[in-house]
Amino acid sequence: MHRSKTNIAVSYFLIILFGLAMATPFVWMILSSFKTEVELMQTPPSFLPRHYKLTNYLTIMQSIPFLSFYLHTIIITVIRTLAQLAFCSMAAFAFAKMHFKGQNIVFIVLLTVLMVPVQMILVPDYIIMRTLGLVDSLWGVALPGMFSAFGMFLLRQFYMSLPNEFLDAGRIDGCSYFGVFRRLYLPLSKSALISLVIFTVMYSWNDFLWPLIISSSDNSRVLSVGIALLQGQNRVYYNELMAGATMATIPVILIFVFFQRYFVQGIALSGIKG
């Protein structure tokens, strides 16, 4: 009993220690957003601000169209999330419960996309967007992220764990494959779908490289690119940068806090039998 209590105490101590180590950069970012530029760059650095200033948040609103970038990020994130829920779930159901010629080959080809670095497909994606006339538009930013092999694989693994009797019962009652998917399998995949939502939101909200390439004006820029504009050629406004990063991080943190148990389930789902 004594050894068990000691192990529990040591475990909690290590959890708190590592938790503080991971939270320190985020706390530093928040506190730095209230500092002046001189105080932020002083040596040795101070952890707490001497005088809390809200002017950094007002300055960033005036320096760049921050609210417009915020709105663009929300729109693109919503478009990508809804599209991935629709396309990935239907593709996952087809690969998990339907049988067609060349199924395994197509599935393996889709999985190979996960092994290809994102940088290798930037040029082909840009050529496609230019051909479609979507350069410097919100649709051009959102379109490449509206389907993901990871989301399809995640949901397929979940559907593989559901019994085939649901499919057989639905087919006997006269339902089509889509009817079985919509009426039986989709309502049972709530946890998997929420997990995909969290992954997609986090990816879309933090996406930087593709929006930087496809956007050439403020009409389609997102938060990550807009905040990067604060880094001038000869000077970086770190206090404003920290204020912008703080406001950009809040939505993702709130989503994770409220749906963290689904996030853990989403990670676990990728190891379900396949």
C-alpha positions in Angstrom: 0.0 0.0 0.0 2.8 2.4 0.9 4.6 1.6 -2.4 1.4 2.2 -4.3 1.0 5.6 -2.8 4.6 6.5 -3.5 4.2 5.5 -7.1 1.1 7.6 -7.4 2.8 10.6 -5.8 5.8 10.3 -8.1 3.5 10.0 -11.2 1.5 13.1 -10.2 4.8 15.0 -9.6 6.1 14.1 -13.0 2.8 14.9 -14.7 2.7 18.3 -13.1 6.4 18.9 -13.9 6.1 18.1 -17.6 2.8 20.0 -17.7 4.5 23.1 -16.4 7.4 22.6 -18.8 4.9 22.4 -21.8 2.8 25.3 -20.6 5.6 27.7 -19.9 6.1 28.9 -23.5 2.4 29.6 -23.9 2.3 31.5 -20.6 5.4 33.4 -21.7 3.7 34.3 -25.0 0.6 35.7 -23.2 2.6 37.7 -20.7 4.9 39.0 -23.4 1.8 40.4 -25.3 1.4 42.9 -22.4 5.0 44.1 -22.3 6.6 47.0 -24.1 9.2 46.4 -26.8 12.0 47.6 -24.5 10.9 45.4 -21.6 10.5 42.4 -23.9 14.1 42.8 -25.3 15.9 43.6 -22.0 18.6 41.4 -20.6 18.1 39.5 -18.3 14.4 39.0 -19.4 11.6 39.5 -16.9 8.9 36.9 -16.7 6.1 39.2 -15.4 5.4 42.5 -17.1 6.1 45.6 -15.0 3.1 47.4 -16.4 0.4 45.6 -18.3 -0.3 47.3 -21.6 -3.3 46.6 -23.9 -1.9 48.8 -26.6 -0.2 45.9 -28.4 -3.6 44.4 -29.1 -4.9 47.7 -30.4 -1.8 48.3 -32.5 -2.0 45.0 -34.3 -5.6 45.8 -35.2 -4.4 49.0 -36.8 -1.2 47.6 -38.4 -2.9 44.8 -40.4 -6.6 43.9 -41.2 -6.5 41.4 -38.4 -10.3 40.9 -38.1 -10.5 40.2 -41.9 -7.7 37.6 -41.6 -9.6 36.2 -38.6 -12.8 35.9 -40.7 -11.0 34.3 -43.6 -9.4 31.7 -41.3 -12.8 30.8 -39.8 -14.4 30.5 -43.3 -11.7 28.3 -44.7 -11.6 26.2 -41.6 -15.4 25.7 -41.7 -15.3 24.8 -45.4 -12.5 22.3 -45.0 -14.1 20.7 -41.9 -17.5 20.2 -43.5 -16.0 18.9 -46.8 -13.8 16.4 -44.9 -16.7 15.2 -42.9 -18.6 14.5 -46.0 -15.9 13.2 -48.4 -13.8 11.3 -45.9 -16.7 9.6 -44.2 -18.2 8.4 -47.5 -14.8 7.2 -48.8 -14.1 5.5 -45.5 -17.4 3.6 -45.6 -16.8 2.5 -49.2 -13.4 1.1 -48.3 -14.5 -0.5 -45.1 -17.9 -2.1 -46.0 -18.1 -2.2 -49.8 -16.2 -4.5 -52.2 -15.3 -3.4 -55.7 -12.6 -4.2 -58.2 -9.2 -2.7 -57.4 -10.3 -1.7 -53.9 -7.0 -2.6 -52.2 -4.9 -0.9 -55.0 -6.9 2.3 -54.7 -6.7 2.3 -50.9 -2.9 1.7 -51.0 -2.5 4.6 -53.5 -4.4 6.9 -51.2 -2.3 5.9 -48.3 0.9 6.7 -50.1 -0.2 10.3 -50.0 0.6 10.2 -46.3 4.2 9.4 -47.1 4.7 12.3 -49.5 6.0 15.5 -48.0 3.6 18.4 -48.4 6.3 20.5 -50.1 6.4 18.1 -53.1 2.8 18.8 -54.1 2.8 22.6 -53.6 3.8 23.3 -57.2 1.2 20.9 -58.8 -1.5 22.3 -56.5 -0.6 25.9 -57.5 -0.7 25.0 -61.2 -4.2 23.4 -60.7 -5.5 26.5 -58.8 -4.1 28.8 -61.5 -5.8 26.7 -64.2 -9.1 26.9 -62.3 -8.6 30.7 -61.7 -8.6 30.3 -58.0 -5.3 32.0 -57.2 -5.6 34.6 -54.4 -9.1 33.4 -53.4 -10.6 31.8 -50.4 -11.6 28.7 -52.4 -8.0 28.4 -53.7 -6.8 28.3 -50.1 -9.5 25.9 -48.9 -9.7 23.4 -51.9 -6.6 21.3 -51.3 -7.5 20.7 -47.7 -11.1 19.5 -48.4 -10.1 15.9 -48.4 -7.3 14.1 -46.6 -6.0 10.5 -46.7 -5.5 10.6 -43.0 -9.2 11.5 -42.3 -10.3 8.7 -44.7 -8.0 6.2 -43.0 -9.1 7.3 -39.5 -12.8 6.8 -40.3 -12.2 3.6 -42.2 -10.5 2.1 -39.1 -13.6 3.0 -37.1 -16.1 1.6 -39.6 -14.0 -1.7 -39.7 -14.7 -2.1 -36.0 -18.5 -2.0 -36.5 -20.3 -5.3 -37.2 -21.2 -6.1 -40.8 -24.7 -7.3 -39.6 -25.8 -3.6 -39.7 -25.0 -3.6 -43.4 -26.7 -6.9 -44.1 -29.9 -5.9 -42.1 -30.1 -2.6 -44.0 -29.7 -4.2 -47.4 -32.4 -6.8 -46.6 -34.8 -4.0 -45.6 -34.2 -2.5 -49.0 -31.8 0.3 -48.2 -29.1 1.3 -50.7 -25.5 1.5 -49.6 -25.8 5.2 -49.1 -29.0 4.7 -47.0 -27.3 2.2 -44.8 -24.4 4.6 -44.4 -26.6 7.6 -43.6 -29.1 5.8 -41.3 -27.0 3.2 -39.5 -23.3 3.8 -39.6 -23.1 7.6 -39.6 -25.1 8.0 -36.3 -22.8 5.5 -34.7 -19.6 7.3 -35.7 -20.1 10.5 -33.6 -16.8 10.1 -31.7 -14.8 9.4 -34.8 -16.4 12.3 -36.6 -15.7 14.7 -33.8 -12.1 13.5 -33.7 -11.8 14.3 -37.4 -13.3 17.7 -36.8 -10.6 18.5 -34.2 -7.8 17.3 -36.4 -9.1 19.3 -39.3 -9.7 22.4 -37.4 -6.2 22.3 -35.9 -4.6 21.7 -39.3 -6.6 24.4 -41.1 -6.2 27.0 -38.4 -2.4 26.6 -38.2 -1.8 26.1 -42.0 0.8 28.6 -43.2 2.8 27.4 -46.2 0.0 26.9 -48.7 -1.9 30.1 -47.8 1.4 32.0 -48.1 1.9 30.7 -51.6 -1.6 30.9 -53.0 -2.5 34.3 -51.4 -1.1 37.5 -52.8 -3.3 40.2 -51.3 -5.3 40.8 -48.1 -8.5 39.5 -49.8 -7.5 35.9 -49.1 -4.8 36.0 -46.4 -5.3 34.0 -43.2 -4.2 34.6 -39.6 -0.9 32.7 -39.9 0.2 34.7 -42.9 -1.1 38.0 -41.6 0.8 37.6 -38.3 4.0 36.8 -40.3 3.6 40.3 -41.9 4.6 41.8 -38.6 8.1 40.6 -39.2 9.7 43.4 -41.1 12.9 43.3 -43.2 15.0 45.0 -40.6 12.9 44.8 -37.4 10.5 42.4 -35.7 7.8 43.7 -33.5 7.8 40.9 -31.0 5.3 42.4 -28.6 2.7 42.8 -31.3 3.6 39.4 -32.7 2.9 37.9 -29.3 -0.4 39.7 -29.1 -1.5 38.4 -32.5 -0.3 34.9 -31.7 -2.3 34.9 -28.4 -5.5 35.9 -30.1 -4.9 33.4 -32.9 -4.3 30.5 -30.4 -7.4 31.0 -28.3 -10.0 29.3 -30.5 -7.8 26.2 -31.0 -7.2 25.9 -27.2 -10.9 26.3 -26.5 -11.8 23.5 -29.0 -9.2 21.2 -27.5 -10.3 21.9 -23.9 -14.0 21.1 -24.6 -13.4 18.1 -26.9 -10.1 16.7 -25.5 -11.6 13.3 -24.7 -12.6 12.9 -28.4 -9.1 14.1 -29.4 -7.6 11.2 -27.4 -10.1 8.8 -28.9 -9.2 10.0 -32.3 -5.6 9.1 -31.7 -6.6 5.7 -30.3 -8.9 5.0 -33.3 -6.0 4.9 -35.7 -4.8 1.7 -34.0 -8.1 -0.2 -34.3 -8.1 -3.4 -36.3 -7.9 -3.0 -40.1 
